[in-house]
Structures are given as structure tokens and as C-alpha cells.
């Protein structure tokens, strides 16, 4: 089944021709960019990575590192998404406005490079989620979603990524830093950097899945339940987090939950 899907994807890419691909740093867009490059050649493909405040410095570095590792063609575009009021206020429609702002920036850049078609790595699993305001932006801008159209679920992508020698095929999913804060709370660079630092500290110390949720200077940590006992005894982690200025540091007993502010 996986071979059929991979063959169908290659044919899809060949039929579309010269392609621009929105690259986020995640496995979906990395897989799409690499398979497109392998299928069409570097001269016919280019990845566009948007550097913006909600991505985070460490995520940006990691995303570029992967592009360089696999010698993929790319360009980094700087966009200050916090200049958009609906994004800065972390409104319920933030994801829609953020997606549209970034995609428009890519569309403008790619046209200067001679590309007319833009693809994103949205997959079939994504479409099953209830809260997907960014999808509306993709539809309005007529951006192509081959992985979703060809029924690539997350697991299909991981298996196919492994097949084309992407060693990060099982990399955990990530989301923009705005998801670490409640809706309708103004997003501030200082606080975005702080939650990013929390997650960086814990990842360095071996916690693979971590979300640092912040509200009113209270830090709520979401990690895997199997890591609970490790964290509460981890004096190095606790000491480092205490230096970041939170009033309280708490552990969410529900464990990691994707999009917990959407619940």
C-alpha cells in the first residue's frame, strides 16, 4: 500500500512540474520537499521557510539544519506575524490569519523566482482534526495539498520518509509558540522566548515530548505520563526552570495533550 501511495505522489509531482513548497521544519513538509527534489531535480523545486516570532529561534535553527543536511534547495523569508492584530491578540482566528500571512509572503517570493504552484505538507490526519482554521486560508489561496489529496496519513508519511532515507522520520510533531498561551491573551516576544526556553531546557535533559503552557505567569507543563516521576525528582530541571521567573511551576496530571487550549 505504501509503495502505491509513494508512486502516486511521484506521478502527482511530475504532473504539476516546477514546484514551490512551504517548509515548516516538520516531518510532513520535509518529506514533501525531499521527495519532490528527488523526483523533479533541484532546479525545479524550492522550499520556502518563513522565519517569524511564533516559530522560535531553536525551531528555526533545527529546520535550517535539516535543509542543509539533505542538501535541499531553500530560501528563508522573514515575516513579523505579530504586526497582524488578530495574531498578536491570539484570537480564535489566529491560525487562519497566521497561515494566510505566511502563505502570501511565500507566494510573493516564489513568483519572483519563477514558480507558479505552491504545495504544503498538510496530510489526511490533519483534516480529521476539528479545529483547523488555517485550512480555510489554504483553500482561499488555492494552495495544493498533495499528501492529503492522496490519502497520506501521518503514519504513511513516517514510513515513506524512512524509505527515502530521512533519519528523522519519527520526529515528534510541533506547533507554533502561540499554542502555549490561552486565546485572547496578547502574545509578547519576551514570553514567547521564555516558553521556548522551558522546552529547550527539558528537551536537552531528555524529555522528548513537552509543551510549556503559560497563563498569568504560571507555567503548566505537559509531558508524557511515564516521565512524571522523573521530572518531579529532576533537581537540575527544577533549578533551571525556577530561574525563569514564574510565580508557580505546575505539572498537568492529564499529561501531554495536543491543542489543550482547544479542549
C-alpha positions as CSV (number, residue, x, y, z in Angstrom):
1,X,0.0,0.0,0.0
2,X,2.8,2.4,0.9
3,X,4.6,1.8,-2.4
4,X,1.4,2.6,-4.3
5,X,1.0,5.9,-2.4
6,X,4.6,6.8,-2.9
7,X,4.3,6.1,-6.7
8,X,1.1,8.1,-6.9
9,X,2.8,11.0,-5.2
10,X,5.7,10.9,-7.6
11,X,3.4,11.0,-10.5
12,X,1.4,13.8,-9.0
13,X,4.6,15.9,-8.6
14,X,5.7,15.1,-12.2
15,X,2.3,16.2,-13.5
16,X,2.5,19.5,-11.6
17,X,6.0,20.3,-12.8
18,X,8.0,23.1,-11.3
19,X,7.0,23.5,-7.6
20,X,7.5,25.7,-4.6
21,X,7.0,24.0,-1.2
22,X,6.1,25.7,2.1
23,X,8.5,24.2,4.6
24,X,7.8,24.4,8.3
25,X,10.5,22.2,9.8
26,X,8.2,19.3,10.5
27,X,8.4,15.8,9.0
28,X,5.5,16.3,6.6
29,X,6.9,19.3,4.7
30,X,10.5,17.9,5.0
31,X,9.3,14.6,3.3
32,X,7.4,16.5,0.6
33,X,10.3,18.7,-0.1
34,X,12.8,15.9,-0.3
35,X,10.6,13.6,-2.5
36,X,9.9,16.5,-4.8
37,X,13.6,17.2,-5.1
38,X,14.4,13.6,-5.8
39,X,11.6,13.3,-8.4
40,X,12.0,16.6,-10.2
41,X,15.5,17.8,-9.5
42,X,16.8,20.8,-7.6
43,X,16.3,23.1,-10.5
44,X,12.5,22.5,-10.4
45,X,11.9,22.7,-6.7
46,X,12.4,25.2,-3.9
47,X,11.4,25.2,-0.3
48,X,10.4,28.4,1.5
49,X,10.8,28.7,5.2
50,X,9.1,31.6,7.0
51,X,11.1,32.9,9.9
52,X,8.6,34.5,12.3
53,X,8.3,35.1,16.1
54,X,5.9,32.2,16.7
55,X,8.3,29.7,15.2
56,X,11.0,30.3,17.8
57,X,14.8,30.6,17.4
58,X,15.6,27.0,18.2
59,X,13.0,25.6,15.9
60,X,14.3,27.9,13.1
61,X,17.8,26.6,13.6
62,X,16.6,23.0,13.7
63,X,14.6,23.5,10.5
64,X,17.6,25.0,8.6
65,X,19.9,22.3,9.9
66,X,17.6,19.6,8.3
67,X,17.6,21.5,4.9
68,X,21.3,21.7,4.9
69,X,21.7,18.1,6.0
70,X,19.7,16.8,3.0
71,X,21.1,19.5,0.6
72,X,17.6,20.7,-0.3
73,X,17.0,24.0,-2.2
74,X,15.5,26.7,0.0
75,X,15.1,30.3,1.0
76,X,14.3,31.8,4.4
77,X,11.7,34.6,4.4
78,X,11.4,37.0,7.4
79,X,7.9,37.9,8.4
80,X,6.8,39.7,11.6
81,X,3.5,38.0,12.1
82,X,2.9,39.9,15.4
83,X,2.2,43.0,13.3
84,X,-1.1,41.5,12.5
85,X,-3.6,42.4,15.2
86,X,-5.6,39.1,15.1
87,X,-2.3,37.2,15.5
88,X,-0.8,39.4,18.3
89,X,-4.0,39.2,20.3
90,X,-4.0,35.4,20.0
91,X,-7.6,35.5,18.7
92,X,-9.6,32.4,18.0
93,X,-8.9,33.0,14.3
94,X,-5.1,33.5,14.8
95,X,-4.2,30.3,12.9
96,X,-6.2,31.5,9.9
97,X,-4.5,34.9,9.8
98,X,-1.1,33.5,10.5
99,X,-1.3,30.9,7.8
100,X,-2.6,33.5,5.3
101,X,0.1,36.0,6.2
102,X,2.9,33.4,5.8
103,X,1.5,31.9,2.6
104,X,1.1,35.3,1.0
105,X,4.7,36.1,1.8
106,X,5.8,32.8,0.2
107,X,3.6,33.4,-2.9
108,X,5.2,36.7,-3.4
109,X,8.7,35.4,-3.1
110,X,8.2,32.3,-5.3
111,X,6.7,34.3,-8.1
112,X,9.8,36.3,-8.3
113,X,11.7,33.0,-8.6
114,X,9.5,31.8,-11.5
115,X,7.3,29.4,-9.5
116,X,3.5,29.4,-10.0
117,X,2.4,26.5,-7.8
118,X,2.7,26.2,-4.1
119,X,2.4,23.0,-2.1
120,X,2.1,22.4,1.6
121,X,2.6,19.3,3.7
122,X,-0.9,19.0,5.2
123,X,-1.8,15.3,5.4
124,X,-5.0,13.3,5.8
125,X,-4.7,13.0,9.6
126,X,-4.7,16.8,9.8
127,X,-8.0,17.1,8.0
128,X,-9.6,14.9,10.7
129,X,-9.0,17.4,13.4
130,X,-11.9,19.6,14.3
131,X,-10.1,22.9,14.8
132,X,-8.2,23.7,11.6
133,X,-8.8,27.4,10.9
134,X,-5.6,27.5,8.8
135,X,-7.2,25.2,6.3
136,X,-9.6,27.9,5.1
137,X,-6.6,30.1,4.3
138,X,-5.1,27.3,2.1
139,X,-8.3,26.9,0.3
140,X,-8.7,30.6,-0.3
141,X,-5.2,30.9,-1.7
142,X,-5.6,27.7,-3.8
143,X,-2.6,26.1,-2.3
144,X,-2.0,22.4,-3.2
145,X,-2.2,19.7,-0.6
146,X,-0.9,16.5,-2.3
147,X,-0.4,14.5,0.8
148,X,-4.0,15.0,1.9
149,X,-5.4,14.5,-1.6
150,X,-3.5,11.2,-2.0
151,X,-4.6,9.9,1.5
152,X,-1.3,10.1,3.2
153,X,-1.9,9.7,6.9
154,X,0.8,10.7,9.4
155,X,2.0,7.1,9.7
156,X,2.2,6.8,5.9
157,X,4.5,9.8,5.8
158,X,6.7,8.5,8.6
159,X,7.1,5.1,6.8
160,X,7.7,6.7,3.4
161,X,10.2,9.2,4.9
162,X,12.2,6.3,6.3
163,X,12.1,4.7,2.9
164,X,13.7,7.7,1.3
165,X,16.4,7.8,4.0
166,X,15.1,10.6,6.2
167,X,16.5,9.6,9.6
168,X,14.2,12.0,11.4
169,X,11.1,10.0,10.2
170,X,9.8,9.7,13.8
171,X,10.4,13.3,14.9
172,X,7.6,14.4,17.3
173,X,5.1,16.9,15.9
174,X,5.4,20.5,17.0
175,X,3.3,23.6,16.8
176,X,3.8,27.3,16.9
177,X,4.6,29.0,20.2
178,X,1.2,30.8,20.3
179,X,-0.4,27.5,21.2
180,X,1.4,27.7,24.6
181,X,-0.9,30.6,25.6
182,X,-4.7,30.9,26.1
183,X,-6.7,32.5,23.4
184,X,-7.3,36.3,23.6
185,X,-4.1,36.8,25.6
186,X,-1.7,39.3,23.9
187,X,1.4,37.5,22.6
188,X,4.7,39.1,23.7
189,X,8.2,38.3,22.5
190,X,9.6,38.1,26.0
191,X,7.0,35.4,27.0
192,X,7.3,33.5,23.7
193,X,11.1,33.3,24.3
194,X,10.5,32.1,27.9
195,X,8.3,29.2,27.0
196,X,10.7,28.3,24.2
197,X,13.5,28.3,26.8
198,X,11.5,26.0,29.0
199,X,11.0,23.4,26.3
200,X,14.6,23.7,25.1
201,X,15.9,23.0,28.7
202,X,13.7,20.0,29.1
203,X,14.5,18.6,25.7
204,X,18.2,18.9,26.4
205,X,17.6,17.0,29.6
206,X,15.9,14.1,27.8
207,X,12.2,14.9,27.8
208,X,11.1,14.1,24.2
209,X,7.5,15.4,24.4
210,X,6.9,18.7,26.2
211,X,4.5,21.6,26.0
212,X,5.1,24.6,28.2
213,X,1.7,26.3,28.7
214,X,1.8,29.7,30.3
215,X,-1.0,31.8,31.9
216,X,-0.7,34.8,34.3
217,X,3.0,33.9,35.0
218,X,2.0,30.3,35.9
219,X,3.8,27.6,34.0
220,X,1.8,24.4,33.3
221,X,4.0,21.6,32.0
222,X,2.5,18.9,29.7
223,X,4.8,15.8,29.4
224,X,4.3,12.1,28.9
225,X,2.8,10.5,32.0
226,X,5.7,8.0,32.0
227,X,8.1,10.9,32.6
228,X,6.2,12.3,35.6
229,X,8.3,10.6,38.3
230,X,11.5,11.5,36.5
231,X,10.6,15.2,36.3
232,X,9.5,15.7,40.0
233,X,12.9,14.3,41.1
234,X,14.9,16.1,38.5
235,X,16.7,18.8,40.6
236,X,18.6,20.1,37.6
237,X,15.5,20.7,35.6
238,X,13.6,22.2,38.5
239,X,16.5,24.5,39.4
240,X,16.8,25.7,35.8
241,X,13.0,26.4,35.5
242,X,12.9,28.2,38.8
243,X,15.4,30.8,37.3
244,X,12.9,31.8,34.6
245,X,10.7,34.0,36.8
246,X,7.4,32.1,37.0
247,X,5.2,32.5,40.1
248,X,4.3,28.8,40.1
249,X,5.5,25.8,38.1
250,X,2.9,23.1,37.8
251,X,2.7,19.6,36.2
252,X,-0.5,18.9,34.3
253,X,-1.8,15.5,35.5
254,X,-3.5,14.9,32.2
255,X,-0.1,14.6,30.5
256,X,0.6,15.9,27.0
257,X,-2.5,16.8,25.0
258,X,-2.3,18.2,21.5
259,X,-4.0,21.6,21.5
260,X,-5.1,21.6,25.1
261,X,-6.3,25.2,24.9
262,X,-8.8,24.0,22.2
263,X,-10.4,21.5,24.6
